[in-house]
Amino acid sequence: MNRVKLKFPSTGTLLVKYMFLMSSTGSGCMINHFHFCRSNLKQANSSGEQQTINNYYKSIFNDKKQIPKDIKRAITTSCVEFVAEDGRAFHLLQGSGFVRLAKQLFDSGQRLSSSTNISIRDLLPTSSTISRNIDKMYDFYKQQLIKFFKSMDSYCVIVDFWCEPFTGLSYCGISHSHIDPEFQSYMFSIGCFPYEMENKRAPTIRTFVNDTLKDFGLVLDQEKFVVTDNEPTMLCTFNTDCKRIGCSDHYINKQFQHTFTTKTIDGKFVNCDLAQGLFNNVKTLVSNIRRIHKQQNLSKKLVLYSDTRFSGAYEMLNVFSSIFDELVQILDSKLSTIYSNIEKDILFDVCRFLFPFDTVLRALSDDKRPTIHRVLPFKQYLINKCVIDENDDEAIKQVKSFLGKRLDEKWEITDQHLIAAVLHPNNKHLHKTPQFKDRALFLLKQEMYKRYNHSLSTSSSSVPVSSITSSTSSISCSSSTSSILCSSSTSSVSCSSSTSSILCSSSTPFSSLTSITKSVRLDARDILLREVFDKPPSPSAPERNDADKEFENYLASTLVMEGDENDDILAFWRQHKQTFPLIASIARDILAIPASNTTVERQFSSCKNTVTDKRTKLGSEKMNKLIFLKKNMNILKEKFPVSFAEPSDSLNNKEADFFDNQSDNECFVDIESEEVEEIF
């Protein structure tokens, strides 16, 4: 047996390893392994520095290739030059659309030969090409959306109006909400359409909305829901042939507005003078300070609320209170007088009081998950916050007194809100709102009966029903003891029995027929008396049907949702739809109703970002198509396997012609990868 002492000069240390080189044991194969490792050590440690363990064992988490610093620095420099020279926002490069474009260019560069001399300008489409293909892409995805709509059995439509400030055009925004049988939620933008009708009266608006929905294969009826604001015009527009649900955010915003800006409402005084005086002083200071350069010395920039979304008033007050002490150094004498009229403690109390309202507004505006089940408990929560405490300042008492009463009276709670509240397993007993419990449970059970009876009628409609006909009349009797069947051209008496049967035809003598008929009458009378007196009905309670059992099992179940902060009610019903099938079907329809019309408001915000003072010539139809693509494109890409820039045999002739008739300056690159990304 030989022992070998090994030395690694490059490390400056001795590494002793005993290797058994006897050929009889087969360990001689380790010599090649030793020489291979030694050569690798020499190459990796040529600098003479001590190696770390990562040099010997590479982690499976470090497989990602490192970007060379010079390339990273060059790209960063180009991005900075891009946002500076073209006047673009800093966060533009983080958008998903820009990332896809960058990936497409990167993959195209990998496919193109390095020896090929191609100008980047030849690779990028012109602005007219982009504009033209927006129309084609819109038509493509619109047809996909219409196809998807055809498979939906229930949905909710959200409608609102907006006036574009630069051109003065009025737009009608329409969104669509749906929950599929697998309890996957979908929110689509049908469009932001230019409203070019002669007036904004209720019949005209309804005609416009119906025609627009019809273009997408949608029809409003008594089983469909519509969410709008609570203005009188909208109330009249959707008061028939649909179920209108009021926007909860609109209720809260309007009461905010009345609290801080209105002197009288409905013929009564608001009596919030102290809070309104504070609000007006803050608004005056914010408006003036935003116009002077000295506001740059403040730690935060002051913000002004929007008249259309009065909930922004809380943000204005909150930011103002956070830099209240800093304002002294930038105010002139006139503004200092107004500033001195503001009591800091009252300002803080108002902001503290409004904080729960702002939180509720944000929660009800969530368009990523169902929100209608939150309306009833949130309303009660805000009403409880308006209970007057003896330690409250007089200004807060005035606000609580008015706002609490208005929320209780004006915030409408519909049948759908009550059912949705019971659909939440953690709130099905309505402990926080016991005054609504009986009504809510009655509505849920009523809806369950409706669906249960509908399922029975649907199943029974396929069973044939036999009938007995005759030229004149037919009389049928049944008994367990005797049966007589008589037939003639004038009358027919039919009875069935397990013991005897007598058949009389038209040739039977009249006297015989009379005696037979008499005996039948006597037997029938005896049978009737026997059924009445000898076998009285059982006093037992009627048997419960499946709807009753499911309703009682749901109320008695101890199932709750874990992790209330996530509030994933769809996951709960996805998991228990087999246990409670009737209630799950109700949940699909009701939970698709959003608590507010915020999804359309966000469409309008996208329009504001699209139409700027430098882009006022953008046509209204083109803007509608841009908003449609922005809201729906990614969802439809995930839903349908065929994308706009992916030629396939599954495309119809019209779609195939679209790809074959592209002009020379239109670039469509098909990249083969695990995730197919198509960008033109």
C-alpha positions in Angstrom: 0.0 0.0 0.0 1.4 3.4 -1.0 0.6 6.8 0.4 0.9 10.0 -1.6 1.5 13.4 -0.1 0.0 16.1 -2.3 0.9 19.8 -2.3 -0.8 22.7 -4.0 1.8 25.4 -4.5 -0.7 28.0 -5.8 -2.5 28.1 -2.5 0.6 28.2 -0.3 -0.9 25.5 1.9 -0.5 21.8 2.1 -3.4 19.6 1.4 -2.8 16.0 2.4 -5.0 13.3 1.0 -4.5 9.6 1.3 -5.3 7.7 -1.8 -5.1 3.9 -2.1 -3.5 3.2 -5.5 -3.7 -0.6 -5.4 -5.0 -1.8 -8.7 -6.6 -4.7 -6.9 -9.1 -2.4 -5.1 -9.9 -0.3 -8.2 -8.9 2.9 -6.5 -6.4 3.7 -9.2 -9.2 5.5 -11.1 -8.9 8.4 -8.6 -5.6 9.4 -10.2 -7.3 10.9 -13.2 -9.8 12.7 -10.9 -6.9 14.1 -8.9 -5.1 15.5 -11.9 -8.3 17.1 -13.3 -9.0 18.9 -10.0 -5.4 20.0 -9.7 -5.5 21.6 -13.2 -8.7 23.4 -12.3 -7.3 24.7 -9.1 -4.3 26.2 -11.0 -6.6 27.9 -13.5 -9.0 29.3 -11.0 -6.4 30.5 -8.5 -3.7 31.9 -10.7 -3.8 35.1 -8.8 -2.5 33.4 -5.7 -5.5 34.5 -3.5 -7.2 32.2 -1.0 -10.3 30.6 -2.6 -13.7 30.5 -1.0 -16.0 27.5 -0.8 -18.1 29.0 -3.7 -15.1 28.4 -6.0 -15.4 24.7 -5.3 -19.2 24.3 -5.0 -21.5 26.4 -7.1 -24.9 27.0 -5.6 -27.9 25.9 -7.6 -29.3 29.4 -6.9 -26.4 31.2 -8.6 -27.1 29.8 -12.1 -28.3 33.2 -13.4 -25.7 34.8 -15.6 -24.2 38.0 -14.4 -24.5 41.0 -16.7 -21.2 42.6 -17.5 -20.8 45.9 -15.8 -19.8 47.8 -19.0 -23.0 46.6 -20.7 -25.2 47.4 -17.7 -23.6 50.9 -17.5 -24.1 51.5 -21.2 -27.8 50.6 -21.0 -28.3 52.8 -18.0 -26.8 55.7 -19.8 -29.0 55.2 -22.8 -32.1 55.0 -20.5 -31.2 58.2 -18.8 -30.7 59.9 -22.2 -34.0 58.5 -23.3 -36.1 59.9 -20.5 -34.2 63.2 -20.6 -34.2 63.8 -24.4 -37.8 62.6 -25.0 -39.2 64.0 -21.8 -40.6 60.7 -20.5 -41.4 59.6 -17.0 -38.7 57.8 -15.0 -41.0 54.8 -14.3 -41.7 54.3 -18.0 -38.9 51.8 -18.3 -40.5 49.6 -15.6 -43.8 49.2 -17.4 -44.7 45.7 -18.7 -45.2 47.0 -22.2 -41.7 48.5 -22.4 -40.2 45.4 -20.9 -41.8 43.2 -23.6 -40.6 45.6 -26.2 -37.0 45.4 -24.9 -37.2 41.6 -24.7 -38.4 41.5 -28.3 -35.5 43.7 -29.5 -33.1 41.6 -27.5 -34.3 38.3 -28.9 -34.4 39.7 -32.4 -30.7 40.7 -32.0 -29.8 37.2 -31.0 -31.5 35.8 -34.1 -30.0 38.2 -36.5 -26.5 37.5 -37.7 -23.8 39.6 -36.1 -22.3 40.2 -39.5 -25.5 41.6 -40.9 -25.5 45.4 -41.0 -29.0 46.3 -39.9 -30.0 49.8 -38.7 -32.2 50.0 -35.6 -34.4 52.4 -37.4 -35.2 49.8 -40.0 -36.3 47.5 -37.3 -38.7 49.9 -35.5 -42.1 50.7 -37.1 -43.1 54.2 -37.9 -45.8 56.1 -36.0 -48.3 55.7 -38.9 -47.7 51.9 -38.9 -48.3 51.8 -35.1 -51.5 53.8 -35.5 -52.8 51.6 -38.3 -52.0 48.4 -36.4 -53.8 49.7 -33.2 -57.0 49.5 -35.2 -56.2 45.9 -36.4 -55.2 44.8 -32.9 -58.3 46.3 -31.4 -60.5 44.4 -33.9 -58.6 41.2 -33.2 -59.0 41.3 -29.4 -62.6 42.6 -29.6 -63.6 39.5 -31.4 -61.9 37.4 -28.8 -63.7 39.3 -26.0 -67.1 38.8 -27.8 -66.3 35.1 -28.0 -65.6 35.0 -24.3 -68.8 36.9 -23.5 -70.9 34.3 -25.2 -69.8 31.7 -22.7 -71.0 33.8 -19.7 -74.3 33.1 -18.0 -74.2 36.0 -15.5 -72.3 39.3 -15.3 -72.4 42.9 -14.1 -72.0 46.1 -16.1 -70.5 49.3 -14.6 -71.4 52.6 -16.3 -70.1 56.2 -15.7 -69.6 59.5 -17.6 -66.6 61.8 -17.9 -65.9 65.1 -19.7 -62.4 65.4 -21.2 -61.0 68.8 -20.2 -58.8 69.6 -23.2 -61.3 69.0 -26.0 -64.6 69.2 -24.0 -65.8 65.9 -25.3 -68.0 63.7 -23.2 -67.2 60.0 -22.8 -69.3 57.0 -21.5 -67.1 54.4 -19.8 -68.4 50.8 -19.5 -66.8 47.9 -17.7 -67.8 44.3 -17.4 -67.4 42.0 -14.3 -67.8 38.3 -14.3 -66.9 35.2 -12.1 -66.6 31.9 -14.0 -67.6 28.5 -12.6 -64.1 28.0 -11.2 -64.6 31.2 -9.2 -62.0 33.1 -11.3 -62.8 36.8 -11.3 -62.6 38.8 -14.6 -62.8 42.6 -15.0 -62.9 43.8 -18.6 -63.1 47.3 -20.1 -65.8 47.3 -22.8 -64.6 50.8 -23.7 -64.5 54.5 -23.1 -66.8 55.7 -25.9 -67.3 59.3 -27.1 -70.9 60.3 -26.3 -72.3 62.1 -29.3 -76.0 61.9 -28.6 -78.2 65.0 -28.7 -78.8 65.1 -25.0 -78.1 63.4 -21.7 -81.6 62.4 -20.8 -82.3 59.0 -19.3 -84.0 57.4 -22.4 -81.1 58.7 -24.7 -78.4 57.4 -22.3 -80.2 54.0 -22.0 -80.4 53.7 -25.8 -76.7 54.5 -26.1 -75.7 51.9 -23.5 -78.0 49.2 -24.9 -76.6 49.7 -28.4 -73.0 49.6 -27.2 -73.6 46.4 -25.2 -75.4 44.8 -28.1 -72.3 45.4 -30.3 -70.5 43.1 -27.8 -73.2 40.5 -27.7 -74.5 41.7 -24.2 -78.1 42.4 -23.3 -79.5 43.8 -20.0 -82.5 42.1 -18.5 -84.0 41.5 -15.0 -81.3 39.0 -14.1 -78.4 41.4 -15.0 -76.8 44.0 -12.6 -75.7 47.5 -13.4 -73.5 49.6 -11.0 -73.7 53.4 -11.4 -73.4 56.5 -9.3 -76.4 57.8 -7.5 -77.2 60.9 -9.5 -80.9 61.4 -10.5 -80.1 60.8 -14.2 -78.5 57.5 -13.6 -81.4 56.5 -11.3 -83.9 57.1 -14.1 -81.7 55.5 -16.8 -81.5 52.1 -15.2 -84.7 51.8 -13.3 -86.2 49.1 -15.6 -85.1 45.9 -17.2 -82.1 45.5 -14.9 -81.0 45.6 -11.2 -79.2 48.8 -10.5 -76.8 48.9 -7.6 -75.6 52.3 -6.2 -71.9 53.1 -6.0 -70.9 53.0 -2.3 -67.9 55.3 -2.8 -70.3 57.8 -4.3 -72.5 57.8 -1.2 -69.5 58.4 1.1 -68.0 61.1 -1.1 -71.2 63.0 -1.4 -71.7 63.1 2.4 -68.1 64.2 2.8 -68.8 67.0 0.4 -71.9 68.1 2.2 -70.1 68.0 5.5 -67.3 70.4 4.6 -68.9 72.6 1.8 -72.7 72.8 2.1 -74.6 75.1 4.4 -78.1 73.7 3.8 -79.3 70.4 2.3 -82.9 69.1 1.9 -84.2 72.4 3.5 -82.2 71.8 6.7 -79.0 73.4 8.1 -75.9 71.3 8.0 -74.5 72.8 11.3 -70.8 72.0 10.6 -69.6 75.6 10.7 -66.4 75.0 12.7 -65.2 72.1 10.4 -66.2 74.1 7.3 -64.2 77.1 8.5 -61.2 74.9 9.1 -61.5 73.3 5.7 -61.9 76.6 3.8 -58.8 78.0 5.5 -56.7 75.0 4.7 -57.9 75.0 1.1 -57.1 78.7 0.7 -53.6 78.2 2.1 -52.9 75.1 -0.1 -54.1 76.8 -3.2 -51.9 79.9 -2.7 -48.8 78.0 -1.5 -48.8 75.7 -4.5 -48.3 78.8 -6.7 -45.2 80.1 -5.0 -41.7 78.7 -5.3 -41.1 78.7 -1.5 -43.1 75.4 -1.2 -39.9 73.7 -2.4 -38.5 74.3 1.1 -41.2 72.1 2.6 -40.5 68.4 3.4 -43.7 67.4 1.6 -45.6 68.9 -1.4 -49.1 70.1 -0.7 -51.9 68.5 -2.6 -55.3 69.7 -3.6 -58.4 67.5 -3.7 -60.4 66.9 -6.9 -64.1 68.1 -7.0 -65.1 64.8 -8.7 -63.5 62.6 -6.0 -64.0 64.5 -2.7 -62.2 61.7 -0.8 -59.0 63.5 -1.8 -59.9 66.1 0.8 -58.6 63.8 3.5 -55.2 63.6 1.8 -55.1 67.4 1.5 -55.8 67.8 5.2 -53.4 65.1 6.2 -50.4 66.4 4.3 -51.2 69.9 5.5 -51.2 68.7 9.1 -47.9 66.9 8.7 -46.0 70.0 7.7 -48.1 72.5 9.7 -45.2 73.8 11.7 -43.0 74.3 8.6 -45.5 76.7 7.0 -44.6 79.7 9.2 -41.3 80.3 7.4 -42.9 80.7 3.9 -46.1 82.6 4.5 -46.5 86.3 3.9 -48.6 88.5 6.2 -51.9 87.9 4.5 -51.5 84.1 4.5 -50.2 84.2 8.1 -53.5 85.7 9.2 -55.4 82.8 7.7 -52.8 80.4 9.2 -53.3 81.8 12.7 -57.1 81.0 12.5 -56.4 77.3 12.2 -56.2 75.4 15.5 -53.6 72.6 15.2 -55.3 70.3 17.7 -58.7 70.5 15.9 -56.9 69.8 12.5 -55.3 66.7 13.9 -58.6 65.5 15.4 -60.4 65.9 12.0 -57.6 64.0 10.2 -57.8 61.2 12.9 -61.5 61.0 12.5 -61.4 60.9 8.7 -58.7 58.2 8.6 -61.2 55.2 8.9 -63.3 56.7 6.1 -60.3 56.9 3.8 -59.5 53.3 4.6 -63.0 52.1 3.8 -63.0 54.0 0.5 -59.8 52.3 -0.5 -61.1 48.9 0.5 -64.4 49.4 -1.5 -62.4 50.6 -4.5 -60.4 47.4 -4.9 -61.1 46.0 -8.4 -58.8 42.9 -7.9 -61.3 41.0 -5.8 -65.0 41.0 -4.8 -66.0 43.9 -2.6 -69.8 44.0 -2.3 -69.8 41.7 0.8 -67.9 44.5 2.6 -70.5 47.2 2.1 -72.9 46.3 5.0 -70.2 45.7 7.7 -68.3 48.8 6.6 -71.3 51.0 6.7 -72.1 49.9 10.2 -68.4 50.4 11.1 -68.4 54.0 9.9 -71.7 54.7 11.7 -70.2 53.5 14.9 -67.3 55.8 14.4 -69.7 58.7 14.3 -70.9 58.0 17.9 -70.2 61.2 19.9 -67.8 60.9 22.8 -68.0 63.4 25.7 -64.3 64.3 25.2 -64.7 65.3 21.5 -64.2 68.8 20.5 -67.2 70.8 19.4 -66.1 70.7 15.7 -65.8 66.9 15.8 -69.2 66.6 17.5 -70.8 68.6 14.7 -69.2 66.5 12.0 -70.2 63.2 13.8 -73.7 64.3 14.3 -74.3 65.2 10.7 -72.2 62.6 9.0 -73.5 59.7 11.0 -77.1 60.5 10.4 -76.6 61.1 6.6 -74.7 57.8 6.2 -77.5 55.9 8.0 -80.3 57.5 5.9 -78.7 58.0 2.4 -76.4 55.1 2.0 -78.7 52.6 0.3 -78.4 48.9 1.2 -80.0 46.7 -1.4 -81.0 43.0 -1.3 -77.8 42.1 -3.0 -75.7 43.8 -0.3 -77.6 41.8 2.4 -77.1 38.4 0.5 -73.4 39.2 -0.1 -72.9 39.9 3.6 -74.2 36.4 4.5 -72.1 34.8 1.8 -69.0 35.6 3.8 -68.5 32.6 6.1 -67.1 34.8 8.9 -70.1 37.1 8.8 -73.0 34.8 8.0 -74.7 35.4 11.4 -74.4 39.2 11.1 -73.4 39.7 14.8 -72.3 43.3 14.1 -75.6 44.1 12.2 -78.3 42.1 13.9 -81.0 44.4 12.7 -80.5 43.0 9.1 -80.1 39.3 10.0 -83.7 38.1 9.5 -84.1 40.0 6.2 -80.7 38.8 4.9 -81.3 35.1 5.7 -84.8 35.3 4.2 -83.4 36.8 1.0 -80.8 34.1 0.7 -83.2 31.3 1.4 -85.7 32.8 -1.1 -82.9 32.8 -3.8 -82.0 29.2 -3.0 -85.6 28.1 -3.4 -85.7 29.9 -6.8 -82.7 28.1 -8.1 -83.8 24.8 -6.6 -87.2 24.9 -8.2 -85.6 26.0 -11.5 -83.3 23.0 -11.4 -86.3 20.7 -10.7 -88.3 22.1 -13.6 -85.4 21.8 -15.9 -84.8 18.2 -15.0 -88.6 17.3 -15.2 -89.0 18.9 -18.5 -87.1 16.0 -20.2 -89.6 13.4 -18.8 -92.5 12.6 -21.1 -96.0 13.1 -19.6 -98.6 10.5 -20.8 -102.2 11.5 -21.3 -105.5 9.8 -22.0 -107.7 11.2 -24.7 -111.2 10.4 -26.0 -113.6 11.9 -28.5 -115.8 13.3 -25.8 -114.7 12.7 -22.2 -112.5 10.6 -20.0 -112.9 9.6 -16.4 -110.2 7.7 -14.5 -110.3 6.0 -11.1 -107.8 3.8 -9.4 -108.2 1.2 -6.6 -106.2 -1.5 -5.0 -109.0 -4.0 -5.2 -110.9 -3.7 -8.6 -110.5 -2.2 -12.0 -113.0 -1.7 -14.7 -112.3 -0.3 -18.2 -115.2 0.7 -20.4 -115.0 2.3 -23.8 -117.6 3.4 -26.3 -118.1 6.1 -28.9 -119.7 8.4 -26.3 -118.0 7.8 -23.0 -115.0 6.2 -21.4 -114.5 5.1 -17.8 -111.1 3.8 -16.9 -110.0 2.1 -13.7 -107.0 0.0 -12.9 -106.6 -2.9 -10.4 -104.3 -5.8 -9.5 -107.1 -8.3 -9.1 -109.7 -8.1 -11.8 -110.5 -6.3 -15.1 -113.8 -6.0 -17.0 -114.0 -4.7 -20.6 -117.2 -3.3 -22.1 -117.4 -2.3 -25.7 -120.0 -0.5 -27.7 -121.8 -3.9 -28.3 -122.6 -4.3 -24.6 -126.3 -4.0 -23.8 -127.3 -0.7 -22.2 -128.8 -2.5 -19.1 -125.5 -4.3 -18.4 -123.6 -1.1 -18.9 -125.8 0.7 -16.4 -125.4 -2.0 -13.8 -121.6 -1.9 -14.3 -121.5 1.8 -13.9 -123.6 1.6 -10.7 -121.2 -0.9 -9.2 -118.3 1.3 -10.1 -119.9 4.2 -8.3 -120.5 2.1 -5.2 -116.9 0.9 -5.2 -115.6 4.4 -5.6 -117.7 5.6 -2.7 -116.5 2.8 -0.5 -112.9 3.5 -1.5 -113.4 7.2 -0.7 -114.9 6.5 2.7 -112.1 4.0 3.5 -109.5 6.5 2.5 -111.1 9.2 4.7 -112.0 7.3 7.8 -109.8 4.2 8.0 -106.5 5.7 7.0 -106.1 9.3 8.4 -103.1 11.2 7.2 -99.9 11.0 9.3 -99.3 14.0 11.6 -95.5 13.9 10.9 -93.8 17.0 9.6 -93.2 17.4 5.9 -89.8 16.2 4.6 -87.2 18.9 4.0 -85.9 19.4 0.5 -82.3 19.8 -0.5 -82.5 23.6 -0.4 -83.6 23.6 3.3 -80.9 21.1 4.2 -78.1 23.1 2.5 -79.3 26.3 4.1 -79.3 24.8 7.6 -76.0 23.1 7.0 -74.4 26.3 5.9 -75.6 28.2 9.0 -74.6 25.4 11.3 -71.1 24.9 9.8 -68.0 26.1 11.6 -66.1 26.8 8.3 -64.4 30.2 8.4 -61.9 31.9 6.2 -58.3 31.9 7.5 -56.3 35.0 7.1 -58.9 37.7 7.2 -56.4 40.3 5.8 -56.5 38.6 2.4 -60.3 38.3 2.3 -60.2 35.8 -0.5 -63.8 34.9 -0.5 -63.6 33.4 -4.0 -61.1 30.8 -2.8 -63.5 29.8 0.0 -66.4 29.1 -2.4 -64.1 27.5 -4.9 -63.2 25.0 -2.2 -66.7 24.4 -0.9 -68.8 24.7 -4.1 -69.6 21.0 -4.0 -70.7 21.1 -0.3 -73.1 24.1 -0.9 -73.9 24.0 -4.6 -76.9 26.3 -4.5 -75.2 29.0 -2.3 -72.1 28.7 -4.4 -74.1 29.5 -7.6 -75.6 32.6 -5.8 -72.1 33.6 -4.8 -70.9 33.6 -8.4 -73.6 36.0 -9.4 -73.7 38.3 -6.4 -69.9 38.6 -5.8 -69.4 39.7 -9.4 -71.0 43.0 -8.5 -68.4 45.6 -7.4 -69.1 47.9 -4.5 -68.2 51.0 -6.5 -67.7 52.2 -10.1 -64.0 52.7 -9.5 -63.0 50.5 -12.4 -64.6 53.0 -14.8 -63.0 55.9 -12.9 -59.6 54.3 -13.5 -60.4 54.2 -17.2 -60.9 57.9 -17.1 -57.6 58.3 -15.3 -55.9 56.4 -18.1 -57.6 58.7 -20.6 -56.2 61.7 -18.7 -52.7 60.2 -18.9 -53.2 59.5 -22.6 -54.6 62.8 -23.8 -52.3 65.5 -22.6 -51.8 69.1 -23.7 -49.2 67.8 -26.2 -51.5 65.2 -27.6 -54.9 66.9 -28.0 -55.3 65.8 -31.7 -55.7 62.2 -30.7 -59.0 61.0 -32.0 -61.7 59.9 -29.6 -62.1 56.5 -31.3 -58.4 55.9 -31.2 -58.2 56.7 -27.5 -61.1 54.3 -26.9 -59.1 51.6 -28.6 -55.9 52.4 -26.6 -57.8 52.1 -23.3 -59.5 48.9 -24.5 -56.1 47.3 -25.3 -54.5 48.6 -22.1 -57.2 47.0 -19.9 -57.9 43.8 -21.8 -54.9 42.7 -23.8 -53.0 40.9 -21.1 -56.1 39.1 -19.8 -57.1 37.9 -23.3 -53.5 36.8 -24.0 -53.7 34.5 -21.0 -57.2 33.3 -21.8 -56.7 32.5 -25.5 -53.7 30.6 -26.9 -53.6 32.6 -30.2 -52.2 36.1 -29.9 -52.3 39.0 -32.3 -48.7 38.5 -33.7 -48.7 34.7 -33.7 -49.6 33.2 -37.1 -51.3 29.9 -36.7 -53.5 27.4 -38.5 -56.2 28.1 -35.9 -56.7 31.6 -37.2 -59.6 32.1 -39.6 -59.1 33.4 -43.1 -59.6 37.0 -42.2 -57.0 36.8 -39.4 -54.6 34.9 -41.7 -54.9 37.6 -44.4 -54.0 40.2 -41.8 -50.6 38.7 -41.3 -49.9 38.1 -45.0 -50.7 41.7 -46.1 -48.3 43.6 -43.9 -46.3 46.4 -45.5 -42.6 46.4 -45.6 -42.1 48.7 -42.7 -44.2 46.7 -40.3 -42.1 44.3 -38.2 -43.6 41.2 -36.7 -41.1 38.9 -35.1 -42.0 35.4 -33.9 -39.8 34.3 -31.0 -39.6 30.6 -29.9 -39.4 30.5 -26.1 -41.1 29.0 -23.1 -43.4 32.0 -22.8 -44.4 33.2 -26.2 -44.2 37.0 -26.2 -45.5 38.8 -29.3 -44.9 42.5 -29.9 -45.0 44.5 -33.1 
